[in-house]
Amino acid sequence: MLGMRERGKGGRTRLAMIDTDVTLELVRDAVHRNVEEDSTIHTDESMVYDGIGGLFYRHDSINHTRGQYRRGNVTTNGIESVFAVLKRGILGVFHKVSVKHLGRYVDEFAFRLNEGNVKIHTLDRLDSFVDGMADKRLTYAGLIA
């Protein structure tokens, strides 16, 4: 799973299921689709992020293996809290999910995090929910296929 969380501006979250073979190219494509140019990206020390900044972004990382979790304003705590909420939701509410449907659960939690702000009027949140469901039908046959 690849997760991105925006600082400020409501803290929008993007979560996506990805293949187990994570490459810089795959991550770079996801960043280009979801992150505004000239943004600063904070990651952990994983080698898959080497060179992620390039011409369009600034990149800084935290080295968890050295016990580093924050360096000035550089931190990955925002996205880590998203993963903690997702994990607690799966363990505490659903108890178990299959790999086949994990993407659906991930999408639901991303939606909840993005639309759950109580400062957004309830009817606007409901409109967003209905818009997200439009033309997306999951039949029982599709569910168990």
C-alpha positions, 0 to 999 in steps of 0.5 A: 500500500502506498499512502500520501497525506497532505499537510495543511489544507485539510490534510487530504489523504491518498491511499492506493494498493500497489503490487508487491514489487515497489519501484521508484518508477511506480512511486514517482508515477503515483506522486506525479498524479497526486502531488502538486509540483513544487511541493516538499515530500517527506518519506522514510529512508526506504531506497524506493524513494531515492531520487523522488524529488527530481525537478518537480519536488523537494524531498527530505527523509527521516531515518527510522532505523537510526531512531529518528522520527522528526527532524525540525518539520520533517516527519512522516507522522501524518501518514503513519497515523493514517496507517494506524487508524486503518489498522485499528479499523480493520482489527477492531471493526472488520477483524479480518479482511481478504487481500482480494477486497483490501483495496475496498477497505483502503478506499473506505478509510481514505474516504472517511479521513477526507470527508469526515471533517465535522467542519464540512456541512453534513449535506455536503459530505453526503453529496460527496458520498453519493457522487463517489458511488455513482455508476459503481455497482458491486453485485454479489456475483462480482463480490464472490468472483 
